[in-house]
């Protein structure tokens, strides 16, 4: 299962890097952000098979309003390894993605609080 997730994650990252120039549109001045929820499949501090210098998180996420209409599992670059503190596969999380050049960057990770 772990090897399959790593292969899928590598493919998604490679496809994002080789998208045609014609598909790129000018970016708005203010960064765009989206909120998502999901389950952590893997936390990969650098270096990893997915990125040599940036931390990566693989999330099985629900649909992300305004960004992705379907639930799926995919890797995301992470702003800092500090966001991984206390995080492990299987944890349910809320996260914030920011649109940066050539990537969707996880800039915030929170664990939902359970209600009594």
N, C-alpha and C positions, 0 to 999 in steps of 0.2 A: 504494500500500500504506500509506504513512504517513497519508494523509488518511482511509483506511478505519479504521485503528487509532484515530485521533483521534476519529472519529465514534462508534465503538463505545465508547471510553472515556468520552466525554461522556454517552452514553446510560446506561451503567452507573452513573456518578456521579449523574445526575439521578434514576434509579429509586431509588437508595439514599436520596436526600434526601426523596423524596415517599412513602415507605412509610407505610401507614396507622397511626394511633396505636394501634389495636387490636392490631396485630402486635407492638408493642413490649412487652417484658417487663422487669421490674426487673432491674437488673444486679447481679451478685455484688459483694461488697466488694473482693475481690482482682481485679486485671485478668486477663482470660483471654488466653493467648498460644498461638499455633500456629507450627509450623516448616514451611517450604515450600522447594521447589527449583524452579528454572526458568531461563529465558533472558530477558535484558533486551531489550525491544523499543524502549523510548524512556525517556530521562530528561528531565524537564521542570522546570527551576527556575522559581520564580515570577517574574513572572506568566506563566501559560500559558493556552491555550484551555480547559484542564480545571479550573484553580483560580487565582484571582487572587492569593492570598497564601501558599499552601502548595506545597512541592515535590511532584511526582507522578512515580511510576515506573510504566511499563506493562510487565507481566511475562507471558510465556507460561509458565504454571506447571503442574506436575503436580498430581494430586489432593492435597489437604491434609487429612491424617488428623484426623478430628473436626470438620472445618469444611466442606470441599467434596469431594464424592465424585468429581467429574470434573475432568479437566485442561481448562484454558481460558486465554484471554488476557484480562487485565483491568488497569485502573489501580488504584493504591493511593496514598493520601497517604503522605508520608514525614516522619519526625520532624525531619529536618534535611538541608539540602543537603550537609552534610559527609559524609553517607553515600554521595553520588555520586562522591566523590573517586576518580579513576582508572577509573570505571565507564563502559562504552560499550555501545551496542546490540550484541547478539550474545554478550555475556559470560554465562557460566553462573554462577548464584549460588545460595547458600543464604540464606534470609531468615527473619526472625521478625516475625509480625503480632501486634499487640496490639489488643484490643477496646476502643475508646474511644467515647464518645457519638457516635452517627451515622456511624461510620467504622471501617474496619480500617486501622490505622496501621502502616507498616513502621518498626520500631524498630532493626533490625540487618540488615546486609547483609555477607555474606562470600563470597569466591570460593573454591570448593573447591580444595584442593591436589591436584595430580596425583601419582599414585603411580608410583614407578619400575618 
